[in-house]
Amino acid sequence: MRSVDEHLDAVLAQIEPVPAVTLPVRRTLGLVTTADVRSLADLPRFDNSSMDGYAVRRADLEGASSESPVVLPVTGDVAAGDQARHEMVPGQVWRIMTGAPMPDGADAVVKVEDTDGHPHEPQLRVHPEEGAHIRRAGEDIRAGDLVLPAGSRIGAGEIAALLSAGVQEVEVIRPVRVAILSTGDELVRPGEPVGPGQIVDSNGPMLEALVRGAGAHVVHLGHLPDEEGATRRQLHRQLDHADVVITTGGVSKGEFDIVKKVLSGQGTMEFVEVAMQPGKPQGFGVLGRRDVPVFTLPGNPVSTLVSFEVFVRPALQRRAGRDEGGRRTTGLATTGWRSSPDRRTYTRVRIDRDPTGAYAVSPAGGAGSHLVAALARADALAISDPEATEVAPGSEVELLLLRPRAEIDARLRSQREQEESGRAGAERGDGDE
């Protein structure tokens, strides 16, 4: 039986990033740059005021203080976006707004708080330092300077920096396109009548959500019947336009495990047993003229989710040129649970806080891979080594987070605030008649 790490290594060894494309900056959120991106402009583009106040010549304010203010006439107003060229007149000031271009000859700004704010003849109560409250052209970045190195993941801040630097398009690894196929004649689409012996296809929509959460695009969500010809045609159709194909079900040893029959011997396809619980039957290979990675996952919902988190998500990140990180942490078991011997066990757990502020975890529902309801309560997968037969209360366990850490922490803060509010209310006797 192959270990989890061995199977993950075998998968990732066959994964390459998808090709690069040039896209408008506004369409690159979450994508990764393939080349260095340099600024096309100085930032700021011109000297401008960082405060509402008065543009001045320092020489006109010698000795100015709150006790001995200097009164100077206002030449005019300079607003943000003003495109006219203004010049300083000795012995006068310009009233200036935040972001407005500096008049020629001004060497400082006196902020309005250091004056009486008069629009025509203000009292100026400080002798400012050279360049006070002036944003100098190019102090942030110069034209030709590096804005983003190759391999940078583009977020909201990166989009702002690129557009400000005059960059309209950028070369990135394009979005990864994923096709998802659920297998089995017993499946019906959500919302359709469920007859005897049938079940709702929850795996397909669950995988769609997981794929989107991993930053990839779902280009097909479909169903494979228990019939070899139809399954073969549908699978090969997806190889023509998807960058990754994911199937669920049909990979075990049953007579109607059609996916395994259809794909065995094709490309680099392997069907193996992995020493993990749940998710033992796994299939993976690279198929078709476009070398498309194909994952065939087990059909039980919990097995599908665990298999995605352990094998598919890392592969999607590599396909997109991204580094996976921030999903592993540790917690303390508040209660004990059994672990499968000779397998790495992934137990769904709910996260709380212990008195020290550390994560405290307890099982979310039963251990069966068919038990779907507990998925809604699970925050993470607690990982047990193959040598372990049980997790003891109080022991530290490795966690693979199923939700963003910020979401978990926000829920825990809210719970703590509610508990503190309840205790405070009890101490005050709130609710007593």
N, C-alpha and C positions, 0 to 999 in steps of 0.2 A: 504494500500500500504506500502511495506517495505522501510525503509530508506536505503540510500547508505551504511551508517556505519553498520546498522544491517545486511545487506546482505553480506558485506565484512567480518564481524565477523563470520557469519554463514559459509562462505566459508573457512576461515582460520582455524576455529575450527576443520575442517575435513582433513587438510593437514598435512602430515608427510614427513620428508625428505626421499628420496629414499635410498636404502641400500648402505653401504660402500664397496669400492673395493680397492685393492692395485694396483697402477699404477706406471710406470716409471715416474720420476720427470718431464721429458720433456713433458709428456702428461697431466699434471695436471693444465695447465693454466686456471684460473678462478674457479677452484674447491676449496672445503673447507675441511681442515684437520679434521679428527675425533678423533685424539689422538695427544698428545704432540710429537714433533719431536726433537730429541737431536743430537748434533754433534758427529760424529765419529772420529773427528780429531781436533787438535789444529789449530787455524787460527790466524796469519800465521802459517804454518807448521814448519818453521825454521826462525831463525834470518836472515833478508835480508836488503839490502840497499834501501832506499827510493829515492835515487838520483844517478845520474851519478857522479863519483868522485873518491876518493881514500880512501880505508880502512886503518886506522892508529891506532897506539898506542898513546894515548894522551901524555904519558910521553916523547915521541920523539919530541913533538911540543911545549915544554915550551917556552914562550916568542915570539912565531910566530905572526907576524902582517904584514900588508901591507907594513909598512916601513922596517920591518926586517923579510923577509920570511925565512923559513927553507927549504933547498933543500935536498930531500931524494931520493934514487934510488928506482925504481919500480921492485918488485920481479917478477911480472907477471900480467896477466889479469884474471878477474873473470867475466864471462858473465852470464846473466839470463839462468837458466837451467843447469848450470855447476854442475855436480854431484861429482866431485873430492873434496877431503878434502884438504883445504889449511891452512897453519899456518903462523902466523906473525913472521918475523925475526926482532929482535930489530934493530932500525935504518933504516928500510926499509918500504915500503908501497906496497899495492896491488891496481892496477887500477881496479875499480869495476863499474858495470853497474846497473841501476835500476832493482830491483827484484832479483839480484844475491845473493847467500848465503854468509854470512859474514865469513871471514877466522877466524880460532880459534885464540884467543888472541887479536883481534881487538876490540876496545871499542868506536870507533866513525868513522864517514865518513866525510871527507872534500869534499864538493861539488865542482865540476869542476869550478864553477864561482869564487870560492875563491882561485884559483890557476892560473898558466899560461897555464894549460892544456898540459904540456909536457908529452909525452908518456913514457919517460925513467927517467928523473930527474926533476920532477915538483917543482916549487916554491909553497910552502904551506904557505898561508898568514893569517891563523887564528889558534888559539888554541881552538879547539872545546869543547863544553860541553860534559859531560859523556853521551854516547848513542846518540849523535847527528846523525840524519838522519838514524837511525837504526829502522827497524820494528821488534819488539821482537816477538818470537814465542808465540802464545796463547794470545797476547794482545787484539785481537778482540774477540775470543771465545775459550774456553777450551773444550777438548773432554768430552762429557757428559753434557755440558751446553745446555740449551734450545735454539733451533733455532726458532721454530714456536710452539706456543701453539695450542691446539685443538680449532677448530672454526676459524682458520685463512684462509682467502681467498688468494689463491696463484696467485701472479702476476710475472712479469719478474724479479723483484728484489728478490723475495722469491725463484724463481728457481735458480738464481745465488748463493744465500746463501746456499741452500740445497746441491747443487752439490759441492760447495767448501768445505762444511763440510763433504763430503764423503757419503752423503745420495743418494742412487740410486733409491729407491722406497719409496712411501709414501701412507698411507691409507687416502682416501678421500671419500666424498660423490660423487658417480659416476654421470656422466652427465645425465641430465634429458632428456628423450626421449619423443617427442611430436608428436602426429598424428593430422593432420588438415583435416577436411572434409567440403567442401562447398556443400550446398544442393540446389536443384531446377533443373527442366528440362529446364529452360530458359538459363542456363549457358553453355558457350562454353569455351574451354581452350584458353588462349592467343595464338594468331598466327593462330587460325583456322577461317574459314569463319563464319561471323555472319549473320544469317538469320533473317527474320521478327520475331519480338517478342522475339529475343534472346539478351543476353548481355554477355560481356566478364567477366569471373570470375576473378575479381581483389581482392576479399577478401582472397582467398587462398594464392596467392603470397604475399599479404600484411601481412597476419598473419605469413607466413614463415619468412619474414624479421623481424617482431617484435619478434618472438620466438628466432631467432638467435641473435638478438640484446640483448635479455634478458639472453644470455649465455646458452640456451638450444639447443638440437639437434632435428632437424625435421627428423623423421624416416618414415613419410608417408604424402603425400599431394595428396588428392583424392577428389572424387565427389560422392554425394549421390543423386540418382534419386528420383523422387516423387513416390516411390513405397515402401510399408511397408516391404515386404519380403527382398528385396535387401538392404534396409537401415538397417534392423535388423541384417542381416548377416555381413555387413561391419562394423557396430559399434562393434559388439561382437568380430569380428576378431581383431580389434585394441586393445581391452581390454587385449588380450593375450600377447602383447609385448610393448605397449606404457606405459609411466608413467603418461601422461596427454593426454586427448583427447579434442579437440576443434572443435565444429561445428558452422557453421554460417547459419542462416535462418531456417525456419520451426519451430519456437517456439512461434508464435503468436496465433491467434484464427481462422485462416482460415481453410477451408476444406482440403487444401493440405499442411498443416503444419505437415509433416510426422514425423519429429524428436520428436516432443512433444507426438504424438500418440504412437510411438514405445517405448519411454523411461518412460512414465508416470507409476508410481507404481513400478519401478525397483530400487533396492538398496535404497539409501537415496535421490533419485532424487526428486527435487522440481522445479516447474515452478511458478515463482512469478512475480509480477509487482513491480519494484523498482522506487521510487520517484526521477527520474533523467531524464534529457533531454540533448541529446538523449540517448537511450538504455533502455527504460522502461521494455520490456519483457526479463527476464533473467531465465536461467535454470542452475542448478548445482546439482551434487550428486556424490557419490562414488559408483562405480559399479564393479562387477566381483569378481572372487576369489582373485585377486591381489589388491583389493580396489583402483581402478584407479579413480582419480578425472576426471569428465567429465563436461566441460563447454559448454552450448548451447547458443550461442550469437545471437542477432538479425542480420538480413541479410543486412540492409542498411550499406554501407561502413563506414560512419562516426560513426554510432552506434557501428559497430564492433570494430573500433579503440578505441573509448572511453571505451567500455566495457573491452577491453583487458587491457588498461592502468589502469583502476580503480580496476578490479577484478583479471584478469588472471596474469598480471605481478607480483603482490605481492605474488600470490600463487606459481608461478614458482620459485621465490626467496626462499620462505620457503621450497619448495620441494627440492631445491638444498642446503639447509642449510645456505643460505645467508641472511643477513639483507639488506633490501632495504633502500636506503638513497640517499640524494643529488638531488632528482628530484623535490622537492618543493621549491618555492621561491615566491617573490611578485613583482608586477609591478604597474605602474600608468596608468590608462586608459587615452589615449589621446583623445578619443571620447566616446560618450555614446552608449549603446546598450540595447536592451530589454532582460529581463530574464523571464523564465517561472515561474509563481507563483506556490507555493506548491511543487516545484521540485528543486533539486540541478541541476543547469544548467552548462554545460561544453561548452564554446564558444571557437572556434578555433581562435587563435590570432597570429599576427606577432609581434616580439619583436624588438624594436629599443632602442635608448638611449635618455633620456631627458637631458636638459642642466646641471643637477646636476650629471649626470653619472648613474642614476638609470635606470632600465628597464622601457621602455614606450611601452604600448601594444595597438593594435587596431585590430578589427575583420579582419580575413582573409577569405573573401568570405561570402556567405549567411549562414543562420542558418539551412537550410534543411539538414536532415540526409542522403539524397541521393546525395548531392553536393560533388563530388569527387575532382574536380580540385583544390579547396582551400586547400586540404590536403598537396599539394606540397609546399604551402607557409606558412603553420602553423608551428610555433616554440613551441607552448604550448597550453594548455587548460586553459582558465580563468574560475575559479570556483565561481559561485554565490550561495548564500544560498537560501533555499526554500522560505524564507520570502521576498526576493528581487523581485521586478517586473522590475527593470532596474538597469543598472550600469551607474553611473553619470560620466561625464568627470572629470578627476583629482582625482578620488577616487582610493584607493589602492585595488588591487585585488590579490587573491591567484592564483598562477600559478602551474600547473602540466606540467613539461617540457616534450616535445616530442622528443627533440634532446639533446645530451650531452651539458652541460653548456659550456664546452670548445669550442665546435663547434660554438655555438651561439656567444660567446664572440669574437672568431677569426673573424667571419663575421662582427661583429660590429666594431672591430678595423680596418679591411680593409676598411670598408665604411668611417670611420672617416679619415683615412689617405688619401683616394681618395678625400674627401671633402676638406681637408686642402691643398692638392696639387692643387686642382682646384682653391681655393681662392688665393693661392700664385701665381698661374699662371695669374689669373685675375689682381692681383695687379701689376704684372710685365708687363702686357699688352701682354702676350703670345697669339699668333694667330692674332694679329693686322697686317693689311697690311702696 
